[in-house]
Amino acid sequence: MGTDRYAYMSRLRMADPVPKIWFSLAVLIVCLMCDSIAVGVFTLIVMAALTASLGGQKVKTVLRFLRVPLAFLVIGCVTIVFRPIGEGADALWSVRLFSRWTWGITPEWLAVGAGVFFKALGAVSAMYFLSLNTPVADIVMALERMHVPKLMTELMELIYRFIFVLSDAAARIRTAQESRLGYTGFRRSIDSLGLLSSVVFLRAWKRSDRVWSALESRGCSGALRTLPQEYSSGARLYVLMCAVCAAQLAVLAAERWLLH
């Protein structure tokens, strides 16, 4: 299911998830705080390489997951780069719209857009190190050990599991609709999509009620209790965390030195 399929096959599967969480968070925070294109690119490359080398994930798998946020990042960065500019502004490219407004791309906003793009990719790469090497169940139990409120961790686990339950139900309904030519025209497609959404919502409501009834019948007192997993030590990840964060700061210092 999702990234869990790869997380259960990872070489770091049995490593303690707490160091993995701190490692990913520390690298992500440093990447965002540095506000640097070079640091973003460095973080992207290093974390993707560590996911492939330490976790044993295939390079094409890591690249395939990195393609997921690209559409959102491109759309968001285009709105930053392409914007209204004043008359006589130093623009790399501009166009006149409706004979009233001038829109274009300036070097300053191009740099801002590139910075946002690579910082976001670096942050995503850091989080993929966690999600592709740690199943969600292990992350939830690790968050409980880190004293995150139990209500929050239980909601996280239930919501995550229900995503795939509803996805499977929606896929089955859509297959049935397509077999009855439910998407042959625009109007019919809208009607079918609305019917699918309403049925999935009702099934989710009924399914959650049945799940709660099953929990109560088994003596649930309001908390989901699971047995802790035996993990190997992840102390080396703390050392690696310090090394990667130090390298990020070194890249930032080198970039500032070269630019000035």
N, C-alpha and C positions, 0 to 999 in steps of 0.2 A: 504494500500500500504506500504509494508516494515514495518518499525518500527512505522509508523504513525498509523497503526491499533491499536497498544497498547498505543500509546501516547494519543490518543483521549479518551481512557477509563481510563487513569491514574487519581489518586486522586489529583495529582499536576497539572492537565491539566490547571486549571484556575489560577494557581499561576503565578506571574510575571516572564517571561522567563529570564529577565536580571540577577536576582540573581542566577538562575539555571545555566546560562552560566558561570558566574564568579565562582560559586561553583565548577563546573566540571573542569574548566581550572586551578583553584588554586590547586585542589587536584592532577590533572594530572601533573602539573609542579613540585610540591613538590615530587611526586613519581619518576619522571625522574631525578630530581636534586640530590636526596638522593643517587642514585646508590647503592641500598641495596636490597638484596633478601627479608629480613624480612619486609621492608617497602612495597615492591611490593605485598607480600602475604597479608599483613594487608590491603592495599588499595583495593585489589581484594575482600576480604571478606567483608569489611565495606561498600564499594559502592554497592556491590551486595545485601547486607542486607538492605541498605537504599532504593534501587530501589524496593525491595519487600515489605518493611514495609511502607515507606512513599508514594510510588507510587501505592501500591496495586497490583503490578504485581505478577504473580505466580512464585514460585521459579523455576519450570521447564522451564518457558519461559525465565527467565534470564540465566539459565544454557544452554538452547538451543542456545541462541544468543552468549554466550561465547564460544561455540564449533566452531563457524564460523571461527575465526582467528587461531584456533589451528593448522590446517594443515600447514599454512604459517609459524607459529612460530616454529613448530617442524622442518620443512625443513631448515629454517634459522639458528636455533640453532645447528642442526646437523653439518652444515658446519663450525660452530665456534668450536664445541667440537672436532670433528674428523678432524685432520689436520696433516701435515707432522711433524715429530719429529726427533731430531738428535739421533745419535747412543749413547746408554747408558743413554738416558733420563729416568727420573723417570715416567714411564707410567703406568696407571691403566690397559690398554689393548693396544696392538699394533699388527700390521700385516705387513708382507713384501709384497710389490707389485712389480711384474715383476723383482724381485731379485735386484732392484735398490733403491727403495724408501721405507721408513718406515713410516707408518701412524699409529696414535694411539690417545689415550685419556689421557691427563695429568690432574692432580688435578687442576692446575691453570686455564686451559682453560675450564675445566668442571665447575668451579666456575663462569667464565665469561659467559658461555652459560646459566647457571641457572639464573644468574642475569639478562641477557637480556630477558629471557623467562618470568620471574615473573614481571619484570618492565613493559614489554609490556602488560601482562594480567591486571596488575593494571591500566595502562593507558586506556586500552580498557574498563574496568569496569567503570572507571570514565566517559568516553564518553557515555557509555550506560545509565548511570543515566540521562544524558541530552536527548538522543535520544528516550528513552523509556517513558519519561515523558513530552516531549515537541514536538508538531508537527512542521514540517519543516516550515510551514507558520508563526508560532509564532517565531521561531528562526530567520527567515529572517527579520521580523518586529523589533525584538529586536536588531539585528545587525544594522539596520538603526538608531535606537535610540542611539546606541553606536557609531554613526558617521562613520561606515564603508562605503566606497564609494558606492553610489547607483548602479553604473554599476555592481559592483561585486555581490551585493545582488540580483539584477534582473537576472543576469546570473546564479547564484546559483539556484534560484527558477525555471527558465525555464529548466535548465539542469536536475534538479531533476524530474520535471514532465515528461520530454521527456523520461527518463529512462524507465518508466512504459508503456508509449505509444509504444515505440520500442520493449519492452519485450513482450507486448501483440501481436504486429504484427509478431514478430519472432516466437512466440508460435503457432499462427494460420498457418503460412507458413510451419513450421515443421510438424504440424499435417497433413496438406494436402500432404506433401512429404511422410510421413510415410504411409499414406493410399494408396499411389501409389508405395510402396516398394522402396522408394528412399534411404533407408539406409540398404539394404540387403547385401552389400559387401563393402570392403574398398574403391575401386575405385569409386563406385557409391556414397558412403557416402561423399567422398571428393568433388565430383561434386555437390552433393546436398547442402553441407555446403557452397561452394563457391557461388552457385546460391542464397541461402538464404541470405548470407552477402550482395551481390550486390543489391538484391531486397529491403532489409531493409534499406540500405543506400539511395536508390532512393526514397523510401517512406518517409524517414525522411526529405530528401531535399524538396520534394513536400509538406509535412505536415508543415514544418517550413515556407515555402513560403505562404501557405494558412493562417496560423496563423498570420503572419505579415500583410497580406492583410486585414484580419478581424480586426486587431487592428487599422490599418490606417483608415478603413471605419468608425470606431467608434471614430475618432478624437484623436488617440494616438499621443502624442507629444514627444515620446521617453522615457517616464517613465511610469511604472506600478504603479498606485495609488490604495491603498486599505484602507478601513476604519480601524482605530485602534480598538483593542479588549479591553474590560474592564476586568482587571485582579484584583485578590486579592493581598494583600501585601505579598511579599516574604521576609520580613525583617528577619524572623527566619532562613532563609537559610544562611544569612551572619554569624549569630551566629554559626550555624552548620558548616559552612565552616572553621571558625577559630578553632573550637573544633577539627575537623577532621585533619586539617593541624598541629595543635599542637600535636595531638596524633601521627601523622606520624613522627614528629621530635623526640618525646619521644621514639618511637620504634627504630629510628635510633640511638639515644644516648644509649639506653639499649643494642642494638646489638654491638656497638663499645666498650662499657664497658665490656660486657661478653667476647668479642674476645680478649681484651687486658688485 
